[in-house]
Amino acid sequence: MLLAVISALFAFFAVLLVVPYVTRFALRHGYVDMPGPRKVHAAPVPLLGGAAIYAATAAAMLLFGGRSSLSIAVAVGGLLIVFIGLLDDTAKAKGYEFPIWPRVIVYLTAAFVPVLLDIRIIGVSSPGPGGMIMLPEWASVVSTVVWIFALTNMINFIDGVDGLAAGVSMISSLTLFLTAVIRHQTDTAMLALILFGACAAFLAFNFYPARIFMGDAGAAFLGYALSLIAVEGSLKSATLITILIPMLALGVPIMDTIIVMARRLAEGRGLHKADNLHTHHALMRWGLTQIQTVSFLYLLSIVFALLSIVLLLAWGA
């Protein structure tokens, strides 16, 4: 446990030290997110914060977590996610739309990295005498890849208000850390606490009014890392309760995605097309400020988190 705390502190201070340099680099070279009809900021804001989050998280995992499968998956798969995200952020800074298919291909490739390292959903515990119901290999692979791909996008979806993605990811990672501690899962507990430290430090720069954005690179990486924690921690050999734990811990992005996708289908919009149908957009249309919107969604995320911990303690790990 002490090692996990040290690794989280390393990630925290690494982000604090690196972000100012990244901010100056982004401003100097024009890597900024310009205001627009869907944007809530009124002035250009530096991008590239995601590179600092990834670098701190991967370095902490490799330094303190060793060459475990989880560390390698975070470093390798995360690098793919951040690379394509930086290309997307560069396109955004230059004023044109990055195509969807390169992102889909890279996200799917990154989702296969943990599968190759045997981080995957392998079965469901049966309450009866049968014990563990093992999934066929194809079902194990498909369910794992779909989960990782979906959550990688979900955190990106909510990254539309200053501090929202970083704060919700911080709450979710702390929740997954506590569930990992309760279930005596060392590697997942360490990664969750490292993410908590990195997000807490980034939030100091990203809360309203944001001085830097994490960009698609950072939001997608956080979703990717959180999905790996959930697979390795709660979903690998799942019961009904352990399936619910990550669903609740990540309740805000999952809820937002379900609502947005349902509305896009109902209105005949493309599922991948950016719009202003997200929960944070609705709250601000109702008259809430950015701080009020973010605070409400933080509170909702905390409620989901507490419910997940209560379920785990009440019905067992």
MOQUI-V377230 format. One record per residue. N is the residue number from 0. PHI is phi in whole degrees, -180 to 180 (NA if undefined). Layout:
n=N phi=PHI
n=N phi=PHI
//
This chain:
n=0 phi=NA
n=1 phi=-60
n=2 phi=-64
n=3 phi=-64
n=4 phi=-65
n=5 phi=-63
n=6 phi=-65
n=7 phi=-68
n=8 phi=-65
n=9 phi=-59
n=10 phi=-63
n=11 phi=-59
n=12 phi=-74
n=13 phi=-63
n=14 phi=-66
n=15 phi=-58
n=16 phi=-78
n=17 phi=-83
n=18 phi=-57
n=19 phi=-59
n=20 phi=-68
n=21 phi=-64
n=22 phi=-61
n=23 phi=-64
n=24 phi=-62
n=25 phi=-63
n=26 phi=-67
n=27 phi=-66
n=28 phi=-106
n=29 phi=80
n=30 phi=-88
n=31 phi=-131
n=32 phi=-94
n=33 phi=-81
n=34 phi=-62
n=35 phi=-164
n=36 phi=-60
n=37 phi=-92
n=38 phi=-93
n=39 phi=-99
n=40 phi=-93
n=41 phi=-102
n=42 phi=-135
n=43 phi=-59
n=44 phi=-125
n=45 phi=-58
n=46 phi=-96
n=47 phi=79
n=48 phi=-62
n=49 phi=-62
n=50 phi=-63
n=51 phi=-67
n=52 phi=-63
n=53 phi=-63
n=54 phi=-59
n=55 phi=-67
n=56 phi=-67
n=57 phi=-64
n=58 phi=-63
n=59 phi=-64
n=60 phi=-64
n=61 phi=-71
n=62 phi=-74
n=63 phi=-106
n=64 phi=-97
n=65 phi=71
n=66 phi=-97
n=67 phi=-73
n=68 phi=-59
n=69 phi=-66
n=70 phi=-62
n=71 phi=-66
n=72 phi=-63
n=73 phi=-64
n=74 phi=-69
n=75 phi=-78
n=76 phi=-63
n=77 phi=-63
n=78 phi=-63
n=79 phi=-62
n=80 phi=-62
n=81 phi=-69
n=82 phi=-61
n=83 phi=-69
n=84 phi=-65
n=85 phi=-67
n=86 phi=-63
n=87 phi=-63
n=88 phi=-65
n=89 phi=-64
n=90 phi=-60
n=91 phi=-61
n=92 phi=-66
n=93 phi=-87
n=94 phi=92
n=95 phi=-131
n=96 phi=-87
n=97 phi=-80
n=98 phi=-65
n=99 phi=-75
n=100 phi=-67
n=101 phi=-59
n=102 phi=-66
n=103 phi=-60
n=104 phi=-63
n=105 phi=-69
n=106 phi=-61
n=107 phi=-66
n=108 phi=-61
n=109 phi=-63
n=110 phi=-67
n=111 phi=-81
n=112 phi=-58
n=113 phi=-63
n=114 phi=-61
n=115 phi=-64
n=116 phi=-98
n=117 phi=66
n=118 phi=-99
n=119 phi=-159
n=120 phi=-77
n=121 phi=-107
n=122 phi=178
n=123 phi=-126
n=124 phi=-72
n=125 phi=-97
n=126 phi=-71
n=127 phi=-87
n=128 phi=-71
n=129 phi=-72
n=130 phi=71
n=131 phi=-83
n=132 phi=-94
n=133 phi=-81
n=134 phi=-78
n=135 phi=-57
n=136 phi=-58
n=137 phi=-64
n=138 phi=-70
n=139 phi=-62
n=140 phi=-66
n=141 phi=-62
n=142 phi=-63
n=143 phi=-67
n=144 phi=-64
n=145 phi=-63
n=146 phi=-61
n=147 phi=-65
n=148 phi=-61
n=149 phi=-65
n=150 phi=-71
n=151 phi=-56
n=152 phi=-80
n=153 phi=-64
n=154 phi=-66
n=155 phi=-63
n=156 phi=-62
n=157 phi=-87
n=158 phi=-82
n=159 phi=-128
n=160 phi=-135
n=161 phi=-51
n=162 phi=83
n=163 phi=-72
n=164 phi=-64
n=165 phi=-65
n=166 phi=-69
n=167 phi=-65
n=168 phi=-65
n=169 phi=-64
n=170 phi=-65
n=171 phi=-64
n=172 phi=-67
n=173 phi=-66
n=174 phi=-63
n=175 phi=-67
n=176 phi=-63
n=177 phi=-63
n=178 phi=-66
n=179 phi=-68
n=180 phi=-64
n=181 phi=-60
n=182 phi=-96
n=183 phi=60
n=184 phi=-110
n=185 phi=-66
n=186 phi=-62
n=187 phi=-69
n=188 phi=-62
n=189 phi=-65
n=190 phi=-62
n=191 phi=-62
n=192 phi=-72
n=193 phi=-62
n=194 phi=-62
n=195 phi=-59
n=196 phi=-63
n=197 phi=-64
n=198 phi=-68
n=199 phi=-62
n=200 phi=-67
n=201 phi=-65
n=202 phi=-63
n=203 phi=-62
n=204 phi=-101
n=205 phi=-106
n=206 phi=-70
n=207 phi=-59
n=208 phi=-82
n=209 phi=-65
n=210 phi=-96
n=211 phi=-158
n=212 phi=-106
n=213 phi=-79
n=214 phi=69
n=215 phi=-61
n=216 phi=-60
n=217 phi=-74
n=218 phi=-64
n=219 phi=-65
n=220 phi=-64
n=221 phi=-61
n=222 phi=-61
n=223 phi=-63
n=224 phi=-65
n=225 phi=-64
n=226 phi=-66
n=227 phi=-67
n=228 phi=-59
n=229 phi=-64
n=230 phi=-66
n=231 phi=-69
n=232 phi=-92
n=233 phi=-105
n=234 phi=-99
n=235 phi=-58
n=236 phi=-127
n=237 phi=-90
n=238 phi=-115
n=239 phi=-58
n=240 phi=-68
n=241 phi=-70
n=242 phi=-69
n=243 phi=-70
n=244 phi=-57
n=245 phi=-67
n=246 phi=-61
n=247 phi=-78
n=248 phi=-60
n=249 phi=-109
n=250 phi=-61
n=251 phi=-66
n=252 phi=-64
n=253 phi=-66
n=254 phi=-60
n=255 phi=-62
n=256 phi=-64
n=257 phi=-62
n=258 phi=-63
n=259 phi=-65
n=260 phi=-64
n=261 phi=-63
n=262 phi=-70
n=263 phi=-65
n=264 phi=-63
n=265 phi=-64
n=266 phi=-95
n=267 phi=71
n=268 phi=-88
n=269 phi=-67
n=270 phi=-65
n=271 phi=-97
n=272 phi=-78
n=273 phi=-67
n=274 phi=-155
n=275 phi=-116
n=276 phi=-96
n=277 phi=-72
n=278 phi=-58
n=279 phi=-66
n=280 phi=-65
n=281 phi=-63
n=282 phi=-63
n=283 phi=-73
n=284 phi=-66
n=285 phi=-77
n=286 phi=111
n=287 phi=-75
n=288 phi=-78
n=289 phi=-59
n=290 phi=-65
n=291 phi=-65
n=292 phi=-62
n=293 phi=-64
n=294 phi=-62
n=295 phi=-62
n=296 phi=-72
n=297 phi=-61
n=298 phi=-61
n=299 phi=-62
n=300 phi=-64
n=301 phi=-66
n=302 phi=-62
n=303 phi=-59
n=304 phi=-64
n=305 phi=-63
n=306 phi=-63
n=307 phi=-65
n=308 phi=-67
n=309 phi=-60
n=310 phi=-61
n=311 phi=-65
n=312 phi=-73
n=313 phi=-76
n=314 phi=-112
n=315 phi=90
n=316 phi=-83
//
